[in-house]
Amino acid sequence: MSSIEKYLQKYGPTRSSVISNYLVKIENLTPEAARKRLSRIKPPLHRFPIQLLPKKEHFIYHHDQRREEWFWINFLESMRSSGAIFGSSIDGLLARQGVVLEEEFTTISGAPDVLMKGQIMAKSVIDRLIRADVIERTNFFDGNTYISIHRNELGSADWKGLKGRKLAEGILLDGLREWVRKIGAASYNSIKIRGDADRKPIGPFMFDLAGPSYLLPVKSSGKQPGFLVADVFAGTTLDKCQIQYFIRKVTMLHSLLKNSGVLPVLVADGFTSEALVAGHSAGVMLATPKDLFGNRVGIAMKTLLKTLNNAAAYASTSPDRIVKLIDDLSEIEGAAGNLRGVLFELLTAYLIRKDAVSIDMGRLARDPKSGKTADIDILKFTNQQAECVAIECKGKVPGGSVSLEEAEEWVRRLPIFQAYLRSLSHLQEAKLSFELWTSGTFDIDARQYLEKEQGKRKKFPIKWKDGDGVIKISKEYKEKSITDALKEHFMKHPLKETNISENVLKKNVLRP
């Protein structure tokens, strides 16, 4: 057995430079002689066929180790220790619980989104990791393409919690943007977050939140601003390895901004002690929701994530729990209204549950023939599932309304809902209907459009309720706490008491 085989048998697969240093020490070889010996290896010794290590370094392993668990564990550790972009990308993906939208992989990879000299672009990182059998690309039937971890030895993809995590992170980003605006850390109207259509890279890198900052420590001596940048994680505690992708991005960005600086913020439920040391050493601000918004909101965000992953069960519990969650989270809502929509769904589901056999929430409907998909907010089953109502919820800011475009979009999705529900064996003979509920009002043209459509639809009837109609139902059920919550958080607003028109509110002040 050669010295290389003995090393691999004892320590497992590893980088060629590690084995080279071992040969220099054990056999007194020169570095050049050790490298030549490694270049002449033959089966059962192999080099990993996909180049994932920098400086043309190879990952060396014995044939018998290819199917063993420590092959992938050692491979990831080799990429980490060598500083390979592929290692930080895998750790960034694991930090997002193993699965992200393909367009969001750039953010958590640490790789540039645009061409950058000497650096591998995020698209190339994806392609090479797929070829290496580490990650996979999935064209999911919700119409989106996802990137997920493929090797169970490295971790697993939490598909079940994906939707709840995305919603929770959207709410955190709304709140973070408002926090940044309030303290003046970035230009008020120029802060972009994940999901904004006009979000662009800062330098070559993508961030969940970014905006130009004129704070003294980061702006240039002239008028050139620096940048505040942030990434956000919900439902996870980040370790030292999982923050490296962010450190990599902001360190390189800082070196590219010759006359100005960068203020980096990383938000997660928590950080290990090693992560705190590494982050602070790199000059990164590490924050939790509790740090940013207070203990009450921090606890409520954890509750919200659990709720989103089992919303139907939560909506069936005590109304006081729902109201408390709304009260606790109301302080962090941003203008985009992610939180408002989620909480209105919970309130609606609670009221609907009162006379239902059962309910379901967050169902992804797929037309078996066309493959088109659409989300159903709430499914209400009555008469032992002989009747089924699919309900769309539109939570609005006080004074907000459902536009004609929103009404038309809902009607366009009705055929998908119908085809999906009819494809379920237990609903093939059920009576199906569809409803659109909002906490606000309906624009005149939206209401006229719905009335016209209602006249056409006899087999699958449609209905709608505005905020006053929802409150009326709540009062009929004598749900005082729910009624008060609807009035306080969805209908009452100081500006609504004035003579300012609803259109002014919607377009200029409180756009949903």
C-alpha positions as CSV (number, residue, x, y, z in Angstrom):
1,M,0.0,0.0,0.0
2,S,1.4,3.4,-1.0
3,S,1.9,6.3,1.4
4,I,-1.0,8.1,-0.3
5,E,-3.3,5.1,0.1
6,K,-2.4,4.8,3.8
7,Y,-3.1,8.5,4.3
8,L,-6.5,8.2,2.6
9,Q,-7.4,5.1,4.6
10,K,-6.6,6.8,7.9
11,Y,-7.9,10.4,7.2
12,G,-10.3,10.0,4.3
13,P,-10.5,11.9,1.0
14,T,-8.8,15.3,1.0
15,R,-7.1,18.0,-1.0
16,S,-4.0,17.3,-3.0
17,S,-2.0,20.0,-1.2
18,V,-2.7,18.3,2.1
19,I,-1.4,15.0,0.8
20,S,1.6,16.7,-0.8
21,N,2.6,18.3,2.6
22,Y,2.2,14.9,4.2
23,L,4.6,13.3,1.7
24,V,7.1,16.0,2.2
25,K,7.0,15.5,5.9
26,I,6.9,11.6,6.0
27,E,9.1,10.7,3.1
28,N,11.4,13.8,3.0
29,L,10.3,14.6,-0.6
30,T,10.7,18.0,-2.1
31,P,7.4,19.8,-2.8
32,E,8.0,19.3,-6.5
33,A,8.6,15.6,-6.1
34,A,5.5,15.2,-4.0
35,R,3.4,17.0,-6.6
36,K,4.7,14.8,-9.4
37,R,3.9,11.7,-7.4
38,L,0.3,12.9,-7.0
39,S,0.1,13.7,-10.7
40,R,0.9,10.0,-11.5
41,I,-1.8,8.4,-9.3
42,K,-3.7,5.5,-10.9
43,P,-6.8,3.5,-9.9
44,P,-7.9,2.7,-7.3
45,L,-6.9,6.3,-6.5
46,H,-8.8,9.1,-8.3
47,R,-9.1,12.8,-8.7
48,F,-12.7,14.3,-8.5
49,P,-13.6,14.9,-12.2
50,I,-15.2,18.4,-11.6
51,Q,-12.9,21.2,-10.7
52,L,-14.2,22.8,-7.5
53,L,-11.0,23.7,-5.7
54,P,-9.0,26.9,-6.5
55,K,-5.5,27.0,-8.0
56,K,-6.1,23.8,-10.0
57,E,-6.0,21.8,-6.8
58,H,-7.6,18.3,-6.8
59,F,-9.7,16.3,-4.4
60,I,-8.1,12.9,-4.0
61,Y,-9.9,9.7,-3.0
62,H,-9.8,6.0,-3.0
63,H,-12.3,4.2,-5.2
64,D,-13.9,2.4,-2.2
65,Q,-14.5,5.8,-0.5
66,R,-16.7,7.2,-3.3
67,R,-20.0,5.9,-1.8
68,E,-19.0,6.5,1.8
69,E,-20.6,9.3,3.9
70,W,-17.3,11.0,4.7
71,F,-16.5,11.5,1.0
72,W,-18.9,14.4,0.8
73,I,-18.2,15.6,4.4
74,N,-14.5,15.8,3.6
75,F,-15.2,17.3,0.2
76,L,-17.2,20.2,1.7
77,E,-14.5,20.7,4.4
78,S,-11.8,20.8,1.7
79,M,-13.8,23.5,-0.2
80,R,-14.2,25.5,3.0
81,S,-10.5,25.3,4.0
82,S,-9.4,26.3,0.5
83,G,-11.7,29.2,0.4
84,A,-13.5,27.9,-2.7
85,I,-16.6,29.8,-3.8
86,F,-18.4,26.4,-4.1
87,G,-18.0,25.8,-0.4
88,S,-19.5,29.1,0.7
89,S,-22.3,28.6,-1.9
90,I,-23.2,25.3,-0.4
91,D,-23.2,26.7,3.1
92,G,-25.3,29.6,2.0
93,L,-27.8,27.2,0.5
94,L,-27.8,25.2,3.7
95,A,-28.5,28.4,5.7
96,R,-31.7,28.8,3.6
97,Q,-32.6,25.3,4.7
98,G,-31.4,23.7,1.5
99,V,-33.7,25.2,-1.1
100,V,-34.1,28.6,-2.8
101,L,-35.5,30.0,-6.0
102,E,-32.9,29.9,-8.7
103,E,-32.8,33.7,-9.1
104,E,-32.1,34.0,-5.3
105,F,-29.2,31.6,-5.4
106,T,-27.0,34.5,-6.5
107,T,-27.7,36.2,-3.2
108,I,-26.7,33.3,-0.9
109,S,-23.8,32.0,-3.1
110,G,-21.3,34.8,-2.5
111,A,-20.6,34.8,-6.2
112,P,-21.1,37.8,-8.5
113,D,-24.2,38.3,-10.5
114,V,-22.3,40.1,-13.3
115,L,-19.0,39.4,-15.0
116,M,-16.1,40.1,-12.6
117,K,-12.4,39.5,-13.4
118,G,-11.0,36.5,-11.7
119,Q,-14.3,35.4,-10.2
120,I,-16.8,32.7,-11.1
121,M,-20.3,33.9,-11.7
122,A,-23.2,32.5,-9.8
123,K,-24.7,30.9,-12.9
124,S,-21.4,28.9,-13.4
125,V,-21.4,27.9,-9.8
126,I,-24.9,26.4,-10.2
127,D,-23.9,24.5,-13.4
128,R,-20.7,23.1,-11.9
129,L,-22.3,22.0,-8.6
130,I,-25.1,20.3,-10.6
131,R,-22.4,18.4,-12.6
132,A,-20.7,17.5,-9.4
133,D,-24.1,16.0,-8.1
134,V,-24.1,18.3,-5.1
135,I,-27.2,20.4,-5.9
136,E,-30.1,19.9,-8.4
137,R,-32.4,22.2,-10.4
138,T,-36.1,21.5,-10.1
139,N,-38.8,23.0,-12.3
140,F,-41.6,22.9,-9.8
141,F,-45.2,22.9,-10.9
142,D,-45.8,26.3,-9.2
143,G,-44.1,27.7,-12.3
144,N,-40.8,28.5,-10.5
145,T,-37.4,26.9,-10.8
146,Y,-35.6,26.0,-7.5
147,I,-32.1,25.0,-6.6
148,S,-31.8,22.5,-3.7
149,I,-29.2,20.4,-2.0
150,H,-29.0,17.0,-3.5
151,R,-26.5,15.1,-1.2
152,N,-28.1,13.9,2.0
153,E,-24.7,13.6,3.5
154,L,-24.5,17.4,3.5
155,G,-28.0,18.3,4.5
156,S,-31.6,18.2,3.3
157,A,-34.0,20.5,1.5
158,D,-36.9,21.7,3.6
159,W,-39.6,21.9,0.9
160,K,-42.4,21.8,3.4
161,G,-41.3,24.9,5.2
162,L,-40.3,26.8,2.1
163,K,-43.5,28.9,1.7
164,G,-43.6,29.9,5.3
165,R,-40.0,30.9,5.4
166,K,-40.3,33.0,2.2
167,L,-43.3,34.8,3.7
168,A,-41.6,35.4,7.0
169,E,-38.4,36.7,5.4
170,G,-40.5,39.0,3.2
171,I,-42.1,40.4,6.4
172,L,-38.7,40.8,8.0
173,L,-37.5,42.7,5.0
174,D,-40.5,45.0,5.0
175,G,-39.8,45.7,8.7
176,L,-36.1,46.1,8.1
177,R,-36.6,48.6,5.3
178,E,-38.9,50.7,7.6
179,W,-36.3,50.5,10.4
180,V,-33.5,51.7,8.0
181,R,-35.8,54.5,6.8
182,K,-36.7,55.7,10.3
183,I,-33.1,55.9,11.5
184,G,-31.9,57.5,8.2
185,A,-29.3,54.8,7.5
186,A,-30.1,54.9,3.8
187,S,-31.8,57.1,1.2
188,Y,-35.5,56.8,2.0
189,N,-37.0,56.1,-1.4
190,S,-34.1,54.2,-2.9
191,I,-34.0,51.1,-0.6
192,K,-34.8,48.0,-2.6
193,I,-35.6,44.6,-1.1
194,R,-36.1,41.0,-2.4
195,G,-39.2,40.9,-4.6
196,D,-38.9,44.5,-5.9
197,A,-39.0,44.4,-9.7
198,D,-36.3,47.1,-10.0
199,R,-33.8,45.6,-7.5
200,K,-30.3,45.6,-8.9
201,P,-26.8,44.4,-7.9
202,I,-24.7,46.6,-5.7
203,G,-21.4,46.4,-7.6
204,P,-21.4,42.8,-8.8
205,F,-23.4,41.4,-5.9
206,M,-27.0,40.8,-5.1
207,F,-28.4,41.5,-1.6
208,D,-31.9,41.0,0.0
209,L,-31.9,44.7,0.9
210,A,-29.7,47.5,-0.4
211,G,-29.8,51.3,-0.6
212,P,-27.4,54.2,-0.9
213,S,-26.2,55.6,2.4
214,Y,-25.0,59.1,3.1
215,L,-23.9,58.3,6.7
216,L,-20.5,59.9,7.4
217,P,-18.5,56.6,7.9
218,V,-19.5,55.2,4.4
219,K,-20.0,58.2,2.1
220,S,-17.1,59.6,0.1
221,S,-15.5,62.9,0.8
222,G,-17.5,64.3,-2.1
223,K,-21.2,63.5,-2.8
224,Q,-20.7,59.9,-3.6
225,P,-22.8,57.7,-1.3
226,G,-21.8,54.4,0.2
227,F,-24.2,51.5,0.6
228,L,-26.2,49.8,3.3
229,V,-26.6,46.1,2.4
230,A,-28.4,43.2,4.2
231,D,-29.4,39.6,3.9
232,V,-32.2,38.1,6.0
233,F,-32.9,34.6,7.3
234,A,-36.0,33.3,9.1
235,G,-36.2,30.3,11.4
236,T,-32.5,29.5,11.6
237,T,-29.4,30.1,13.7
238,L,-26.4,30.7,11.5
239,D,-23.0,29.1,12.2
240,K,-19.5,30.3,11.3
241,C,-19.5,28.5,7.9
242,Q,-23.0,29.8,6.9
243,I,-22.0,33.5,7.2
244,Q,-18.9,33.1,5.0
245,Y,-20.7,33.8,1.8
246,F,-21.9,37.2,3.2
247,I,-18.4,38.1,4.5
248,R,-17.0,37.2,1.1
249,K,-19.5,39.5,-0.7
250,V,-19.1,42.5,1.5
251,T,-15.3,42.2,1.8
252,M,-15.0,42.2,-2.0
253,L,-17.6,45.0,-2.4
254,H,-15.7,47.1,0.1
255,S,-12.5,46.7,-1.9
256,L,-14.3,47.7,-5.1
257,L,-15.8,50.9,-3.6
258,K,-12.7,53.0,-3.9
259,N,-14.1,56.3,-2.5
260,S,-16.9,55.1,-0.3
261,G,-17.8,52.3,2.0
262,V,-20.3,49.7,2.8
263,L,-22.4,49.1,6.0
264,P,-23.3,45.3,6.1
265,V,-26.1,43.8,8.1
266,L,-26.9,40.1,8.4
267,V,-30.2,39.2,10.1
268,A,-31.1,35.8,11.5
269,D,-32.9,34.2,14.4
270,G,-29.5,33.7,16.1
271,F,-25.8,33.2,15.6
272,T,-23.4,30.7,17.2
273,S,-20.5,32.1,19.3
274,E,-18.0,31.3,16.5
275,A,-20.2,33.1,13.9
276,L,-20.4,36.2,16.1
277,V,-16.6,36.3,16.4
278,A,-16.1,35.7,12.7
279,G,-18.8,38.3,11.7
280,H,-17.6,41.0,14.0
281,S,-14.0,40.4,13.0
282,A,-15.0,41.0,9.4
283,G,-16.9,44.2,10.3
284,V,-20.4,42.8,9.8
285,M,-23.4,43.8,11.9
286,L,-25.1,40.7,13.1
287,A,-28.7,41.2,14.3
288,T,-31.8,39.3,15.3
289,P,-35.4,40.4,15.0
290,K,-35.3,40.9,18.8
291,D,-32.3,43.2,18.5
292,L,-33.9,45.3,15.8
293,F,-37.6,45.4,16.9
294,G,-37.6,44.4,20.5
295,N,-38.2,41.2,22.5
296,R,-42.0,41.2,21.9
297,V,-41.6,41.3,18.1
298,G,-38.7,38.8,18.2
299,I,-40.9,36.2,19.9
300,A,-43.8,37.0,17.6
301,M,-41.7,36.4,14.5
302,K,-40.9,32.9,15.7
303,T,-44.5,32.3,16.4
304,L,-45.4,33.6,13.0
305,L,-43.1,31.1,11.2
306,K,-44.6,28.2,13.1
307,T,-48.0,29.5,12.3
308,L,-47.3,29.8,8.6
309,N,-46.2,26.2,8.5
310,N,-49.5,25.1,10.0
311,A,-51.8,28.0,9.4
312,A,-55.1,26.0,9.3
313,A,-54.5,24.5,12.7
314,Y,-53.5,27.9,14.2
315,A,-56.6,29.6,12.7
316,S,-58.8,27.0,14.5
317,T,-57.4,27.9,18.0
318,S,-58.4,30.7,20.4
319,P,-59.0,34.1,18.7
320,D,-56.9,35.7,21.5
321,R,-53.8,34.0,20.1
322,I,-54.4,35.4,16.7
323,V,-55.2,38.9,18.0
324,K,-52.0,38.9,20.2
325,L,-49.9,37.9,17.2
326,I,-51.4,40.8,15.2
327,D,-50.8,43.2,18.0
328,D,-47.2,42.1,18.6
329,L,-46.3,42.2,14.9
330,S,-48.1,45.4,14.0
331,E,-45.1,47.5,14.9
332,I,-42.8,46.2,12.1
333,E,-45.1,46.2,9.1
334,G,-43.7,48.0,6.0
335,A,-45.5,49.6,3.1
336,A,-45.4,46.4,1.0
337,G,-48.0,44.8,3.3
338,N,-46.7,41.2,3.3
339,L,-47.6,40.9,7.0
340,R,-51.0,42.5,6.5
341,G,-52.0,39.9,3.9
342,V,-50.9,37.0,6.1
343,L,-52.7,38.2,9.2
344,F,-55.9,39.0,7.3
345,E,-55.9,35.4,6.0
346,L,-55.6,34.1,9.6
347,L,-58.6,36.3,10.7
348,T,-60.6,35.2,7.7
349,A,-59.8,31.6,8.3
350,Y,-60.9,31.8,11.9
351,L,-64.3,33.3,10.9
352,I,-64.8,30.8,8.1
353,R,-63.9,27.9,10.4
354,K,-67.0,28.7,12.6
355,D,-69.5,27.0,10.3
356,A,-67.2,24.6,8.4
357,V,-66.5,20.9,8.8
358,S,-62.8,21.7,8.1
359,I,-60.6,24.2,6.3
360,D,-57.2,24.1,4.5
361,M,-54.9,27.0,3.9
362,G,-52.1,27.7,1.4
363,R,-53.0,25.0,-1.1
364,L,-51.2,25.1,-4.4
365,A,-53.7,24.3,-7.2
366,R,-52.5,22.8,-10.5
367,D,-54.5,22.3,-13.6
368,P,-53.8,18.6,-14.6
369,K,-54.1,19.5,-18.4
370,S,-52.4,22.8,-18.8
371,G,-50.0,22.5,-15.9
372,K,-50.8,26.1,-14.8
373,T,-50.7,26.7,-11.1
374,A,-52.2,29.2,-8.6
375,D,-52.4,29.5,-4.8
376,I,-55.6,29.0,-3.0
377,D,-55.6,31.0,0.2
378,I,-58.4,29.1,2.1
379,L,-60.5,26.1,1.2
380,K,-63.7,25.7,3.2
381,F,-65.5,22.3,3.4
382,T,-69.1,22.0,4.5
383,N,-71.7,19.2,4.5
384,Q,-69.1,16.5,4.9
385,Q,-67.1,17.9,1.9
386,A,-70.2,17.9,-0.3
387,E,-69.6,21.7,-0.7
388,C,-66.3,23.4,-1.1
389,V,-65.6,27.2,-1.2
390,A,-62.2,28.5,-2.4
391,I,-61.6,31.9,-0.8
392,E,-59.1,34.6,-1.9
393,C,-58.0,37.1,0.7
394,K,-56.8,40.7,0.1
395,G,-55.6,42.3,3.2
396,K,-55.4,46.1,2.7
397,V,-54.1,49.1,4.5
398,P,-56.8,51.3,6.0
399,G,-58.4,53.1,3.1
400,G,-57.1,50.6,0.6
401,S,-59.2,48.9,-2.1
402,V,-59.2,46.0,-4.6
403,S,-58.5,47.4,-8.0
404,L,-60.0,46.2,-11.3
405,E,-56.7,44.6,-12.2
406,E,-56.7,42.5,-9.0
407,A,-60.3,41.4,-9.6
408,E,-59.5,40.4,-13.2
409,E,-56.4,38.5,-12.1
410,W,-58.6,36.5,-9.6
411,V,-61.1,35.7,-12.2
412,R,-58.4,34.6,-14.6
413,R,-57.2,32.0,-12.1
414,L,-60.7,30.5,-11.4
415,P,-60.4,27.9,-14.2
416,I,-57.2,26.6,-12.6
417,F,-59.0,26.3,-9.2
418,Q,-61.9,24.5,-10.8
419,A,-59.8,22.0,-12.8
420,Y,-57.7,21.3,-9.7
421,L,-60.6,20.8,-7.3
422,R,-62.4,18.6,-9.8
423,S,-59.3,16.4,-10.2
424,L,-59.5,15.5,-6.5
425,S,-61.5,12.3,-6.1
426,H,-63.4,13.4,-3.0
427,L,-64.5,16.7,-4.7
428,Q,-65.5,15.4,-8.2
429,E,-69.2,15.7,-7.3
430,A,-69.0,18.5,-4.7
431,K,-70.7,21.9,-5.2
432,L,-67.9,24.4,-5.9
433,S,-68.0,28.1,-5.4
434,F,-65.4,31.0,-5.1
435,E,-65.2,34.1,-3.0
436,L,-63.0,37.1,-2.8
437,W,-62.7,38.8,0.6
438,T,-60.9,42.0,1.4
439,S,-60.4,44.1,4.5
440,G,-60.8,47.2,2.4
441,T,-63.3,48.2,-0.3
442,F,-63.7,47.5,-4.1
443,D,-63.0,50.2,-6.7
444,I,-66.2,51.0,-8.6
445,D,-64.9,49.4,-11.9
446,A,-63.8,46.3,-10.0
447,R,-67.2,45.9,-8.4
448,Q,-68.9,46.4,-11.8
449,Y,-66.6,43.8,-13.4
450,L,-67.4,41.3,-10.7
451,E,-71.1,41.8,-11.0
452,K,-70.9,41.2,-14.7
453,E,-68.9,38.0,-14.2
454,Q,-71.2,36.9,-11.5
455,G,-74.1,36.9,-14.0
456,K,-72.2,34.5,-16.3
457,R,-71.2,32.0,-13.6
458,K,-74.1,29.7,-12.6
459,K,-72.3,26.3,-12.3
460,F,-69.4,27.7,-10.3
461,P,-70.8,30.9,-8.6
462,I,-68.7,33.7,-7.3
463,K,-69.2,36.2,-4.4
464,W,-67.2,38.9,-2.7
465,K,-67.1,40.7,0.7
466,D,-65.6,44.0,1.6
467,G,-64.2,45.0,5.1
468,D,-67.6,46.0,6.4
469,G,-69.0,42.6,5.3
470,V,-66.3,40.8,7.1
471,I,-66.9,42.8,10.3
472,K,-70.6,42.1,10.0
473,I,-69.8,38.3,10.0
474,S,-67.5,38.7,13.0
475,K,-70.2,40.6,14.9
476,E,-72.8,37.9,14.1
477,Y,-70.5,35.3,15.6
478,K,-70.0,37.6,18.7
479,E,-66.2,37.6,18.2
480,K,-65.5,40.9,19.8
481,S,-61.7,40.5,19.9
482,I,-61.6,39.6,16.2
483,T,-63.9,42.5,15.4
484,D,-61.8,44.9,17.3
485,A,-58.6,43.7,15.6
486,L,-60.2,44.1,12.2
487,K,-61.2,47.7,13.0
488,E,-57.9,48.6,14.6
489,H,-55.4,47.2,12.1
490,F,-57.3,47.0,8.9
491,M,-60.0,49.8,8.9
492,K,-59.1,52.5,11.3
493,H,-56.6,55.1,10.2
494,P,-56.3,58.8,11.1
495,L,-56.2,59.8,7.5
496,K,-59.4,57.9,6.8
497,E,-61.3,60.2,9.1
498,T,-60.5,63.3,7.0
499,N,-61.9,64.3,3.6
500,I,-58.9,62.9,1.7
501,S,-60.2,60.8,-1.1
502,E,-59.5,57.1,-1.2
503,N,-57.6,57.4,-4.4
504,V,-55.2,59.8,-2.8
505,L,-54.7,57.4,0.1
506,K,-54.1,54.5,-2.2
507,K,-51.8,56.1,-4.8
508,N,-49.8,58.5,-2.7
509,V,-49.8,57.6,0.9
510,L,-50.8,54.0,1.8
511,R,-50.3,52.1,-1.4
512,P,-50.9,48.3,-0.6
